[in-house]
């Protein structure tokens, strides 16, 4: 079992014919993802050969859905075109849109998220500026390496792409149900809370790793949600314990303002609701290992 992305998911790629889209479409196919086509209005009606797998290119997301039954799109278009690509996916009624693109203007993200809300949030948006979502052994939508872990019963939600990969590798012998990289921009679609709720409801996820970072109050709000709604064990890690106040570290959203958004404040909030928080990714993995060994 997995959340949001399964072996039955039919994936299209907006930007499949570009350099990044093409490279990662090939990797997704190699991981066993059911990629059924791509979208590029200028190349509609053509096909692209990926090591013997011929994928059609459609003029629009709506056309792709009509012809293939696609329910997931992975978006690799340049930042200036990302808002239009997401709005197109929303209008077509796609169930899941994974926005990989980095450098999307915050006002564009705010606009397409508001548009999605106005449409009833029928499309789940992950990202932007994220590595995507992977259900090991079943499907992989985005840029998460497919060979660093196997399937298992841990759920992972992370703001950081590279820390997603590290945690998957650290716990590769136990394995994961689904790994979700939600991105670290100031405005994102799917949040820690969304993933926590989904993992709590998934009967084949036994425990959850949550990776956050300095800046904002997303982790504190997640702590409140965990206290009220999550019965499964959660371990956490907050990137940025050594970050100086007032400095942006890595992600645009990772900035400490005054006393708000510090790693220590987030650690305290999580520990107050029973979440074990590691000081390093390796220590966090060990905390999860202890939990899983006792099950």
C-alpha positions as CSV (number, residue, x, y, z in Angstrom):
1,X,0.0,0.0,0.0
2,X,1.1,3.6,-0.5
3,X,-0.3,7.1,-0.3
4,X,-1.2,9.1,-3.4
5,X,1.1,7.1,-5.8
6,X,0.7,3.4,-6.5
7,X,1.7,0.8,-9.0
8,X,-1.6,1.5,-10.8
9,X,-0.9,5.3,-11.2
10,X,-0.8,6.5,-14.8
11,X,1.8,9.2,-15.1
12,X,2.2,11.9,-17.7
13,X,5.1,14.4,-17.9
14,X,4.6,18.1,-18.8
15,X,7.9,19.0,-20.3
16,X,8.8,15.5,-21.3
17,X,10.7,16.6,-24.4
18,X,12.9,19.0,-22.6
19,X,16.4,18.0,-21.2
20,X,15.3,17.6,-17.6
21,X,11.9,16.1,-18.4
22,X,13.5,13.6,-20.8
23,X,16.2,12.6,-18.5
24,X,13.9,12.0,-15.6
25,X,11.2,10.3,-17.6
26,X,13.8,7.7,-18.6
27,X,14.7,7.3,-14.9
28,X,11.0,7.0,-13.9
29,X,10.4,4.3,-16.5
30,X,13.5,2.4,-15.3
31,X,12.0,2.5,-11.8
32,X,8.8,0.8,-13.1
33,X,6.6,3.9,-13.1
34,X,3.7,3.6,-15.5
35,X,4.5,6.7,-17.6
36,X,1.9,6.9,-20.4
37,X,2.9,10.0,-22.3
38,X,4.0,13.6,-22.2
39,X,2.7,17.1,-23.0
40,X,4.2,19.6,-25.4
41,X,1.8,21.6,-27.6
42,X,4.6,22.2,-30.2
43,X,5.3,18.5,-30.5
44,X,1.8,17.1,-30.3
45,X,1.4,13.9,-32.4
46,X,5.0,12.8,-32.2
47,X,6.5,10.1,-30.0
48,X,9.7,9.9,-28.0
49,X,11.7,6.7,-27.7
50,X,13.0,5.8,-24.3
51,X,15.2,2.8,-24.7
52,X,12.5,1.0,-26.7
53,X,9.5,2.4,-25.0
54,X,7.7,4.8,-27.3
55,X,5.7,7.5,-25.5
56,X,3.2,9.7,-27.2
57,X,3.3,13.5,-26.9
58,X,0.0,15.3,-26.5
59,X,-1.1,18.9,-27.1
60,X,-2.6,19.3,-23.6
61,X,-3.1,17.6,-20.3
62,X,-6.8,17.1,-21.1
63,X,-5.9,15.3,-24.3
64,X,-3.5,13.1,-22.4
65,X,-6.1,12.2,-19.8
66,X,-8.7,11.4,-22.5
67,X,-6.3,9.1,-24.4
68,X,-4.5,7.4,-21.6
69,X,-6.6,7.8,-18.4
70,X,-3.6,9.5,-16.7
71,X,-4.2,10.5,-13.1
72,X,-0.7,11.9,-12.2
73,X,1.3,14.6,-13.9
74,X,5.0,15.5,-13.2
75,X,5.9,19.0,-14.2
76,X,9.3,19.9,-15.5
77,X,8.6,23.1,-17.4
78,X,10.7,26.3,-16.8
79,X,9.7,28.6,-13.9
80,X,8.0,31.2,-16.1
81,X,5.7,28.6,-17.6
82,X,4.9,26.7,-14.4
83,X,1.8,28.5,-13.3
84,X,0.2,28.0,-16.7
85,X,1.2,24.3,-16.6
86,X,-0.3,23.8,-13.2
87,X,-3.5,25.7,-14.0
88,X,-3.9,23.5,-17.2
89,X,-3.5,20.4,-15.1
90,X,-6.1,21.6,-12.6
91,X,-8.5,22.5,-15.4
92,X,-8.1,19.0,-16.8
93,X,-9.0,17.5,-13.4
94,X,-5.8,15.5,-12.8
95,X,-5.7,14.0,-9.4
96,X,-2.1,14.6,-8.5
97,X,0.3,17.2,-9.9
98,X,4.0,17.0,-8.8
99,X,5.8,20.3,-9.5
100,X,9.5,19.7,-9.7
101,X,10.5,23.1,-11.0
102,X,12.8,25.3,-8.9
103,X,12.6,29.1,-8.9
104,X,8.9,29.5,-9.4
105,X,7.9,33.0,-8.4
106,X,6.1,32.9,-5.0
107,X,3.2,35.0,-6.4
108,X,2.8,32.4,-9.2
109,X,2.6,29.6,-6.6
110,X,0.1,31.6,-4.6
111,X,-2.0,32.2,-7.7
112,X,-2.1,28.6,-8.9
113,X,-2.8,27.3,-5.3
114,X,-5.6,29.8,-4.9
115,X,-7.0,28.7,-8.3
116,X,-6.9,25.1,-7.1
117,X,-8.7,26.0,-3.9
118,X,-11.4,27.9,-5.9
119,X,-11.8,24.7,-8.0
120,X,-12.5,22.7,-4.8
121,X,-8.9,21.3,-4.4
122,X,-9.7,18.4,-6.7
123,X,-6.0,18.3,-7.6
124,X,-3.4,17.4,-5.0
125,X,-0.3,19.6,-5.7
126,X,3.1,18.5,-4.4
127,X,5.8,21.2,-4.6
128,X,7.0,23.3,-6.3
129,X,10.8,23.0,-5.9
130,X,10.5,19.5,-4.6
131,X,12.0,16.0,-5.5
132,X,8.6,14.5,-5.9
133,X,7.0,11.3,-4.5
134,X,8.2,7.7,-4.5
135,X,6.4,4.5,-3.4
136,X,9.4,2.1,-3.5
137,X,8.8,-1.0,-5.6
138,X,5.6,0.5,-7.0
139,X,6.0,3.9,-8.7
140,X,8.3,7.0,-8.7
141,X,7.1,10.4,-9.8
142,X,9.9,13.0,-9.8
143,X,13.6,12.9,-9.3
144,X,14.0,10.8,-6.2
145,X,16.6,8.0,-6.9
146,X,14.7,4.7,-7.2
147,X,17.6,2.4,-6.1
148,X,18.4,3.7,-2.6
149,X,15.7,1.9,-0.6
150,X,13.1,-0.8,-0.8
151,X,9.5,-1.1,0.1
152,X,8.5,-1.2,3.8
153,X,6.3,0.2,6.4
154,X,7.8,3.6,7.2
155,X,6.2,6.8,5.8
156,X,8.5,9.8,5.1
157,X,7.6,13.5,4.6
158,X,10.4,16.0,4.1
159,X,11.0,19.6,3.1
160,X,14.5,18.8,1.9
161,X,15.3,16.8,-1.2
162,X,18.7,15.7,-0.2
163,X,17.7,14.8,3.3
164,X,14.8,12.7,1.8
165,X,17.4,10.7,0.0
166,X,19.7,10.4,3.0
167,X,16.9,9.2,5.3
168,X,15.8,6.6,2.6
169,X,19.3,5.3,2.5
170,X,19.8,5.3,6.2
171,X,16.7,3.1,6.7
172,X,17.0,1.1,3.4
173,X,17.1,-2.2,5.2
174,X,13.6,-1.5,6.7
175,X,12.1,0.3,3.8
176,X,9.3,2.8,3.1
177,X,5.6,2.8,2.1
178,X,5.9,6.2,0.5
179,X,8.4,9.0,0.5
180,X,7.1,12.5,-0.1
181,X,9.4,15.5,-0.7
182,X,7.1,18.5,-0.2
183,X,9.6,21.3,-1.1
184,X,10.9,24.2,0.9
185,X,9.5,27.2,-0.8
186,X,7.5,29.8,1.4
187,X,4.3,28.6,-0.3
188,X,3.8,24.9,-1.2
189,X,0.8,22.7,-2.0
190,X,0.9,19.5,0.1
191,X,2.1,20.1,3.7
192,X,3.5,18.1,6.5
193,X,0.0,17.9,7.9
194,X,-1.5,16.5,4.7
195,X,1.1,13.8,4.6
196,X,0.8,13.0,8.3
197,X,-3.0,12.5,7.9
198,X,-2.5,10.3,4.9
199,X,0.1,8.1,6.6
200,X,-2.1,7.9,9.7
201,X,-4.9,6.6,7.5
202,X,-2.7,4.1,5.6
203,X,-3.0,0.6,7.2
204,X,0.4,-0.4,5.8
205,X,2.4,2.5,7.3
206,X,3.4,1.7,10.8
207,X,5.6,4.8,11.7
208,X,6.4,8.2,10.2
209,X,9.6,10.2,9.7
210,X,9.0,14.0,9.4
211,X,11.9,16.2,8.2
212,X,11.5,19.9,8.6
213,X,13.8,22.9,8.6
214,X,14.2,26.4,10.1
215,X,11.8,29.1,9.2
216,X,8.1,29.5,9.4
217,X,5.8,27.6,11.7
218,X,4.9,24.5,9.6
219,X,6.5,22.1,12.1
220,X,4.8,23.7,15.1
221,X,1.5,23.4,13.3
222,X,2.3,19.8,12.5
223,X,3.1,19.2,16.2
224,X,-0.4,20.4,17.1
225,X,-1.9,18.1,14.4
226,X,0.1,15.1,15.7
227,X,-1.1,15.7,19.2
228,X,-4.8,15.7,18.1
229,X,-4.8,13.2,15.3
230,X,-1.8,10.9,14.9
231,X,-1.6,7.7,16.9
232,X,1.4,6.2,15.0
233,X,4.9,6.9,16.3
234,X,6.6,9.9,14.7
235,X,10.3,10.8,14.7
236,X,11.6,14.1,13.4
237,X,14.6,16.0,12.3
238,X,14.9,19.8,11.9
239,X,17.6,21.0,9.5
240,X,19.4,24.2,10.5
241,X,20.4,23.8,14.2
242,X,23.5,25.9,13.5
243,X,21.9,28.5,11.2
244,X,22.4,32.1,12.3
245,X,19.3,34.3,12.7
246,X,18.4,36.4,9.7
247,X,20.2,34.3,7.1
248,X,18.4,32.3,4.4
249,X,19.8,28.8,4.4
250,X,19.2,26.8,1.3
251,X,15.5,27.1,0.6
252,X,13.8,30.4,0.2
253,X,11.5,29.6,3.1
254,X,14.3,28.6,5.5
255,X,14.9,31.9,7.3
256,X,14.8,32.6,11.0
257,X,13.0,35.8,12.0
258,X,13.6,36.9,15.5
259,X,12.8,34.1,17.9
260,X,10.4,32.5,15.5
261,X,11.3,29.6,13.2
262,X,14.4,28.3,15.0
263,X,15.3,24.6,15.0
264,X,15.3,24.5,18.8
265,X,11.8,26.0,19.0
266,X,10.5,23.4,16.5
267,X,12.3,20.6,18.3
268,X,10.7,21.6,21.6
269,X,7.2,21.8,20.0
270,X,7.6,18.3,18.5
271,X,9.0,16.8,21.6
272,X,6.2,18.3,23.7
273,X,3.7,16.1,21.8
274,X,5.8,12.9,22.0
275,X,7.8,13.1,18.8
276,X,11.4,12.0,19.2
277,X,13.7,14.4,17.4
278,X,17.2,13.6,16.4
279,X,20.0,16.1,16.3
280,X,21.4,14.6,13.1
281,X,19.8,12.6,10.2
282,X,21.7,9.5,11.4
283,X,20.5,9.9,15.0
284,X,16.9,10.4,13.6
285,X,17.2,7.2,11.6
286,X,18.4,5.3,14.8
287,X,15.4,6.6,16.7
288,X,13.2,5.1,14.0
289,X,15.2,1.9,13.9
290,X,14.5,1.5,17.6
291,X,10.8,2.0,17.1
292,X,10.6,-0.5,14.2
293,X,12.7,-3.1,16.0
294,X,10.1,-3.1,18.8
295,X,7.1,-3.8,16.6
